[in-house]
Amino acid sequence: MTDEIVALASKVEEESLSEMQVQCVKAWDYGSRQWSVKLPEGESVENIVIGRTFLVLATSQRYFRTFSHAGTQKMVFCYSGPLFTMCAFNDMFTAVMLNGGAYYEGDEPQFNFIANIYKMKTEGWHKCQSLVQTVPISVGRNAKLNWIGYTSRGTLCTMDSKYCCRIFCSNGIWIPIYDFATTLKTNSDHIFLISFMDYPHFEIRYIYCRGIEYPLVESRSIPAVVKWQLPLCNQDTEKSKLEEKLLLAEIRRCALNSDDEDKKESELLDISATYTKDVVRLFALACKADRQCRAAEFATYTHSGQIVQSMCNFASKTRHPLLAEKVAEIGRINAVAQQNVTRDEHERKRNILLEDKNKSDFLAPKRLKKDRISNEVVVKAVQERAEQEENEHVQDLDSTLSNEYSSFLSPIRPRLPSNPFKRKSQNTFGSNQDNFFDSLASASPTTSRKTSDDIGDWKKMKREPSKIRQTSLSVKFNEEKYDIFSVPTSTFRGMSEPKTGFDLWLKSMENKLRRDYDGYEDFLEYAIKQFRHLKTEEKR
């Protein structure tokens, strides 16, 4: 029975077949609110379970018959072994089987229980794996399985006949979360479970039955609520209480499976903040108790530089210099590990960009200038975004490891990877209309001038014309490329009158050089090479 469907079934008798009656409470069509189905002769219903979009019947022929909420038969498949019980949550349902024969640890026989967890996908079920997992169920010594169900977040949980409650974590282990054995006042009292809650609080809802095993139907029993309590040692101490909070935070993190990404992220932040506060409190308790090894162990539980800095400060204030050095060493290791993770991530992104660029350029026809510029803009935007993310991470790391942290930790400046797509551009022909070789000389780092009107530098250049000319001709064009097609011809015409032989020769031979120019190198570099091959008389 759920808030949408009520399903009832009868077993086979001598004169009647096994039948299931279903009442759809929230059906929008009045004629579809009730439907029924009869099983074949000789087959009887053993158990019923209701999911979000399905109903599953377990029959005496060891069949699982699946129906939709409207009554459509979706699937029929078999199961093996004696069926003990079933439960469902959303699109998952679990069938508990007996595994093997009986064994004895006392006077009464005991059995091993296994849980087959199925994922029911009514559409395209043959394309996905229906049997998700098979896990053994943990019960106490000389105990049997009394109850199995799901929490509010869809985590499998059980209670045995000795009233020990357990929860199944996603890593495949059973964790005891509460023991009602201490709650029972007499041997004739029993616990009737209602539900397990793991969000927003860790609670168990139940009804306390005095002298009976199940609550009476006509009575108005008031459900009781109890919080989860892990069976840790020394539960009354502050240390054990904080350790229990850490374990519950880990369980809550394992059970987090929300479909809303924003909600999941916010909840993870809340869990991390609470977890960090408890770790700091345990660190302080260990320092006050002079348990330095234990305190250093708690320092490894956090990867935040700010928290490590706070631990270093607290260790210094409590006069534990060796502990402060140990915590500082742990912080350095965490910082380097975090930097390596960030560097590897950006290296992976850069390799992907390089691989995509190589694939697009290999044995491909030469692209037009517009296509090349558009691709460069896209790549540049991606690179700037990656660099911005890395710079933000570095700034956060530097801010958290500042002030007193430098006395214990040696901050390591992350060396940012070079950008292979970053193009350095400089306007060769400025608005001041300087001489061409003067602009080349200003582009060279060895002969750069502060201002063009500096009289002292101008006189120095006049005294050493050969050196300036030699330096200008040896400019490294590989460092700064100039796209000649982006500069109009009127720019050359608008320049001042040529004063050197190269300018006169370039002006007269420009049309011929452009016809012979193949485009595989810089035009100015090509012109300088042609000018060098000339004879001395022609240069004059």
Beta strands, then each sheet from edge to edge (+ up, - down):
strand 1: 5-10
strand 2: 19-24
strand 3: 34-38
strand 4: 45-50
strand 5: 54-59
strand 6: 63-68
strand 7: 73-78
strand 8: 83-89
strand 9: 92-104
strand 10: 109-119
strand 11: 131-137
strand 12: 145-150
strand 13: 156-160
strand 14: 164-168
strand 15: 174-179
strand 16: 190-197
strand 17: 203-209
strand 18: 224-227
sheet 1: 1+ 2- 3+
sheet 2: 4+ 5- 6+ 7-
sheet 3: 8+ 9- 10+ 11-
sheet 4: 12+ 13- 14+ 15-
sheet 5: 16+ 17- 18+
end
